[in-house]
Structures are given as C-alpha cells and as structure tokens.
Amino acid sequence: MYNTIMTLFLIVCVILIACVMMQPAKNDNDAMSALTGGAGDLFSRRKARGFEAVMQIVTTIFGALFFILALALVYVSSH
C-alpha cells in the first residue's frame, strides 16, 4: 500500500511541477508603473480565459491531489 501511494505521489509531483512551469507569466510590470505607483494595475485585473483558465484548474486539482496523497502517506507510514 505504501509503495503504491508513494508511486502515485511521485507522479503527481512531476505533473504538478510541469503544470506550474506552464503557467503564463503575469508580470506586466514596467518602469512606468514603478514610477507612477502602479496606478495602471487598477484596470489590469481580468479573468483568465482559454489556456490560462485550464492551467489554473489543472494546477489546483493536482495541488489538492498532492496534499491528499501527502496526508495518506503520513497516515500509512505511522500505522
């Protein structure tokens, strides 16, 4: 049981790392926003669409799986 959970945990770890690395960059900071105090950030918030939205959902799912499998490993190893 421990070996199965550990194998799943390692697979989820690799997939989670790949998902985080595939996230698009959100830093649109330039020198002007640093000088003006970032007033342009007021309207720069927008909802994720397309690939961004899918990657956010997939990253959330694999993050939750990572947490659940980590707790399962602790439980199995202590009993």
C-alpha positions, 0 to 999 in steps of 0.5 A, a space after each residue: 500500500 505504501 509503495 503504491 501511494 508513494 508511486 502515485 505521489 511521485 507522479 503527481 509531483 512531476 505533473 504538478 511541477 510541469 503544470 506550474 512551469 506552464 503557467 503564463 507569466 503575469 508580470 506586466 510590470 514596467 518602469 512606468 508603473 514603478 514610477 507612477 505607483 502602479 496606478 495602471 494595475 487598477 484596470 489590469 485585473 481580468 479573468 483568465 480565459 482559454 489556456 490560462 483558465 485550464 492551467 489554473 484548474 489543472 494546477 489546483 486539482 493536482 495541488 489538492 491531489 498532492 496534499 491528499 496523497 501527502 496526508 495518506 502517506 503520513 497516515 500509512 507510514 505511522 500505522 
